[in-house]
Amino acid sequence: MAARPRKRRVQSGEEEEEVVERRLEELLFGGEEALLERLQPGQKGVGRTLLDDDSSDSEVENEAKSSFPPPKKAAWVDEEDEVEEPVDMTHRFRKNLQKSTTEKTLSVGQLQQRLKQQFQTAMGGVPSWAENNDKKKRKDKKDSDDESDDEDLLRKTGNFVSCSDALPKGLLQIKSCKNANHSRPSDAKLTTTQFHPAAQVIMTAGIDQSISLFQVDGKTNPKIQSIHLERFPVYKARFSADGEQVIATGIHNKMFYMYDMMAGKIIPVHNVLGLEERKVHKFEVSPDGLFLLLIGTSGYLHLLSMKTKEFVGSMKINGQAIAATFSSDGSMIYTTSDEGEVYIWDVKSRKCLTRFTDEGCLRGTCIAVSRNGQYVACGSSSGIVNVYSRDTCLHQNNPKPVKAIRNLVTTATSLAFNPTTEILAIASKATDDAVKMIHIPSFTAFSNFPVVGRKIICLAQEMDFSPRSGFFSIATNRGRALLYRVKHYADF
């Protein structure tokens, strides 16, 4: 009699375990009914695949399908999942996206559309290759109906406006604007600042492993886009000739990156067949968009195809190649060496056309060619910048400089002609405020830039002018892309 109650207790314990297991199964799998729901046709998951594979529309299968219970409703609905939280448009980083002051909030979708429109506007609209055929036909027909004289006038109006009067020497009408990278400041050295060749956009890059694009308006300069390259401090970055790609090299890498802005893809270029270099640092992009010039070691210069990224050929100078640049039409390459010599190459044949010794130069450091092809500027370790006439360089063995500029007292590290060849900017990254703006053709320095005693320009790393010379930017050691408005010229 005493054993029976014990047996009942054992049975009740087993029943309790079954109840607990069943509850766990329901929690994990939703119970038997929920499991059947997952196996219904039209639902995603493994159950649908199994049924679809064995389906033959037989009466038994149809009867089985019709016997499934109706789907169960959710136990609860979280209203916050359905409601899209509005975005505050009064924030200082979003004020430039407002169409009116009454527009306090936007939905996430509307904000994304607004950002997309801003990016397309800043990049100059939709490129011609991305337009549909009907739109292209309408555009071509409209263009063909216009008179050729009117087209020429409209095409050149901007240049006529920007170059209406010669730039006077002495004082430069220049105004300091908000930093170009104000909306995304960097806490590390900037190595690059460059204006887009066609759009009102500026690019910055540096040691913080990022490349950023900003819309240039001189007031807020809102950020358009920023990409991060993991473990890749950027040594140099450049727009392609058509402005649709960005090429970036690193400090410690042989690999370099190509960023396709239209597709939004970052493409690493690991190995180039035929390129025997341990690291890739310095490079230049040809203005015609055909070649990428890599400055290698032991005096080698390597040409790569921009389209295929394949190795084309090499050139070699005596000593080390320090800097190089293309002529404005992309037909020639100018190279300066650590021995103070300048080499001029023909791109098609890769043959040296001529070479000469930069007067008084012990070690070449930088080189630049004016947009109109008239002048060649050569910087040296002594700080002297010699400016030559291009014709003199090509036809004389020992050309004399048009002017020896002695305004720098430390090593000249960067040079930049403005697009109209009226200003030559020279700089040294060895000391603060070592930037001078030289008037052409008088070759005298503008006395009011930089402002004496302010110490704003901290170790200038690189400089660039906007396509119409309206803006001037300097990348500094403190992560700032200084921006200046040159009032003599058009906005951009």
Stockholm file with secondary structure:
# STOCKHOLM 1.0

chainA/1-492         MAARPRKRRVQSGEEEEEVVERRLEELLFGGEEALLERLQPGQKGVGRTLLDDDSSDSEVENEAKSSFPPPKKAAWVDEEDEVEEPVDMTHRFRKNLQKSTTEKTLSVGQLQQRLKQQFQTAMGGVPSWAENNDKKKRKDKKDSDDESDDEDLLRKTGNFVSCSDALPKGLLQIKSCKNANHSRPSDAKLTTTQFHPAAQVIMTAGIDQSISLFQVDGKTNPKIQSIHLERFPVYKARFSADGEQVIATGIHNKMFYMYDMMAGKIIPVHNVLGLEERKVHKFEVSPDGLFLLLIGTSGYLHLLSMKTKEFVGSMKINGQAIAATFSSDGSMIYTTSDEGEVYIWDVKSRKCLTRFTDEGCLRGTCIAVSRNGQYVACGSSSGIVNVYSRDTCLHQNNPKPVKAIRNLVTTATSLAFNPTTEILAIASKATDDAVKMIHIPSFTAFSNFPVVGRKIICLAQEMDFSPRSGFFSIATNRGRALLYRVKHYADF
#=GR chainA/1-492 SS CCHHHHHHHHHHHHHHHHHHHHHHHHHHHCHHHHHHHHTSTTCCSHHHHHHHHHCCCCHHHHHHHHTSCCCCCCSCCCHHHHSCCCEETTSTTTGGGCSSTTCCEECHHHHHHHHHHHHHHHTTSSCGGGSCHHHHHHHHHHHHHSCHHHHHHHHHHHHHHHTSSCCCSSCCCEEEESCTTTTSCCSSCEEEEEECSSSSEEEEEETTSEEEEEECCSSSCCEEEEEECTTCCEEEEEECTTSSEEEEEESSCSCEEEEETTTTEEEEECCCTTCCCSCCCCEEECTTSSEEEEECSTTEEEEEETTTCCEEEEEECSSCEEEEEECTTSSEEEEEETTSEEEEEETTTTEEEEEEECTTCSSEEEEEECTTSCEEEEEETTSCEEEEEHHHHHHCSSCCCSEEECCCSSCCCEEEECTTSSEEEEECTTSTTCEEEEETTTTEECTTSSCTTCCCCCSCCEEEECTTSSEEEEECTTSCEEEEEETTSCCC
#=GC SS_cons         CCHHHHHHHHHHHHHHHHHHHHHHHHHHHCHHHHHHHHTSTTCCSHHHHHHHHHCCCCHHHHHHHHTSCCCCCCSCCCHHHHSCCCEETTSTTTGGGCSSTTCCEECHHHHHHHHHHHHHHHTTSSCGGGSCHHHHHHHHHHHHHSCHHHHHHHHHHHHHHHTSSCCCSSCCCEEEESCTTTTSCCSSCEEEEEECSSSSEEEEEETTSEEEEEECCSSSCCEEEEEECTTCCEEEEEECTTSSEEEEEESSCSCEEEEETTTTEEEEECCCTTCCCSCCCCEEECTTSSEEEEECSTTEEEEEETTTCCEEEEEECSSCEEEEEECTTSSEEEEEETTSEEEEEETTTTEEEEEEECTTCSSEEEEEECTTSCEEEEEETTSCEEEEEHHHHHHCSSCCCSEEECCCSSCCCEEEECTTSSEEEEECTTSTTCEEEEETTTTEECTTSSCTTCCCCCSCCEEEECTTSSEEEEECTTSCEEEEEETTSCCC
//
